[in-house]
Amino acid sequence: MRFEIPQEKKLVHETRIQIRWGDMDAMGHVNNTVYFRYLEMARVEWLERLGGAPSPAGQGPVIVNAFCNFYRQVTYPGELIARHYVSSPGRSSFDTWITLERTDEPGVICAAGGATTVWQDAALQKSVELPTWLREQLT
């Protein structure tokens, strides 16, 4: 199964991620689970920049699904550019999409992933309406 990044999306954040030696597995390339960590790093850095980092005591984002398509092997050493996009804001959710490419191979997507994010109230353990400040970033 492959999920495709939609044409209609908004670029909201870009960051660089160092590939670490320990990110590789016995096959000599970055382990598939590490890509999800890269996606998380870009997503959380964007939310922190907005002032909406995950908060176990208040309101914040939770991931309800996630995917990653692997197009090319990534190996150490190197650096990745993560481009973070958003789309489809709803009452309490939105979609995130992230592409990963090596800085030494501009324009060549190594992996692309995404997640559906729901804004929730941790104490109530249920979704709540997206805050206005976040909705403004999504549209």
Disulfide bonds with the S-S distance in Angstrom:
none
